[in-house]
Amino acid sequence: MEKIDQLIEEVRSMKDIIQELLRSNQMGVHSNNEIKQLLLGHLQQSEHTSIEDVSANVSVQNLMALEATHENANADLFKRITNVYFKEEIKRIESNNVRKSARRVSVEVGGAMCEFLTQQLHDTGLSFNRYADGLIIVSSEEKQIGAIKILSDLGFYRGEQWFEFADEIVKHCKSKYDITNKRIFFVITSLRNGLDQKYVVNLLGREIRSNLEFMKNRNLANEYVEKFTDLTMSLTDPRKQIYVMASELHPNVVADDLHKMNDEQRREAFKQIEEYDWISDINGLLVELRHLAVSSD
């Protein structure tokens, strides 16, 4: 151990260099103990973090980037958002925080959405920017022509609260950006963690024994989404303006699970995302945004 500690002292000055090298793999080193793990492998391992864990963090983030499938727009977007949560969990562990930073996640999810839209619609001349109010504003030749609100779930807007929230967004877009309600879109990545069971029962007119049971029943989930979408009267054509991606699949849950998986299990998880039966086709949103690009009214 004395020799090991001596070696650590000798490489202390190399910390910045190592950090920069690892940053290219989307990972930072924040302690000499982590450097010790990287340089010495099995000779010195943390009680809670092993060299395998550190390598896995690099591996899974590279895998997320390499396996992005642009032909499958839903899977591509869902993976990008999952990656936000995955990296935030690393930050949470490094900072010894109890929970993830909701504010940072919101900003990063908005950024991931902007990158996704820019890549998908690069030929339209549209630009996408996340503003401080959490909206993604769509612009064409510097003119603001549309707005998108992306939500990981409806945790803060369950049941009837959703309609109040949608109405507030519509009014805000009109007053601040002069964007009308027919040019406002909502993307909700998951129904999980955002259901009011009593409201679901009343809306569907049938007994629901548990939210999980409901979310795994695709027919019921589809029926619920169609009904609450149609009831969103603050939008002119809600079925073309609201996109709910998944029912029981949630990017935060997937991200946390990825931390516990080996590479083979992660590849299987990504495969399941690719093959998932999405509720809404996000390509519908892309089509509507293309219409904005050519619309003159």
C-alpha positions, 0 to 999 in steps of 0.5 A: 500500500505504501508503494501504491500511495507513492505512485498516487502522489507521483501521478497527482499532477497528471489528474487534469490530463486524465480528466480531459482524456476521460471527458472525451468519453463523457466521464469526469474524475473527481478524486484521487481514489478514482485515479487510483482505481483507473491506474491500479485496477484490482490493487485498490478498489473503493468499497462502493465503486469498482473499476468495473463500475467506472468502465461500465459508465464509459461503456454505456454512455458510448453505447447510447451514442453509437446505437442511436437509431435515426430511422426509429425516431421514437427510440432515438428520442427516448434514448437521448432522454434516457441518457440525460437521466443516466448522466444525471445519476452519475452526477448525483452519486459523485455529489453524494446527493439524495436525488437528481437535480430536477432543474438540470434534468429539465434543461438537459432534456430540453437540449436533447430535444433540440438536438433531436429536432435539429438532426431530424429537420435539418433540411427545413431551415427551422431552428430550435432553442430552449428558453428559460421558461422551459419551452422549446421555441421553433423559429424560421428566419428568426421569426418565432413560429411554434412552441414545444413543451416536453415533459418526462411525465405528468407527475405535476399535472395529474388528472384535471390538472393537465387541462389547466396546465395546457391552458396556461402554456397556451396563454403564455405562448400567446402573450410572450411569443405571439404564438397561437394555440394551433402552433403549440405541441406537447411531448410526454415521454411516459404515463408512468409517475403521472396518473391519478387512478381515480381520474383514470377510472372515471374517464374510462368508466371501468375499474382499474386495480393498479396503475401498473396493471393499467399501464401494461394494458396497451388497449386501456392506455391507448383509450386513456390517451385518446380521451384525455387528448380530445378533452384538451380543448385549449388546442385546436387539433389536440391529436396532432399536437399531443404526443405521448410516447410510452405507458410503463416505460420511463426514461428515468427508470430505464436509466437507473436500471442501466447502472445495474446491468452488464453490457449484454443486459444493456444491449438487450435493454436498448433492443427493447427500446427499439422494438417498443410499441409506442403510443404516439408516433413522434414522426407525426410531430415532425410532419407538423413541424415541417408544415410550420416551415412552409406555412405562411399564416 
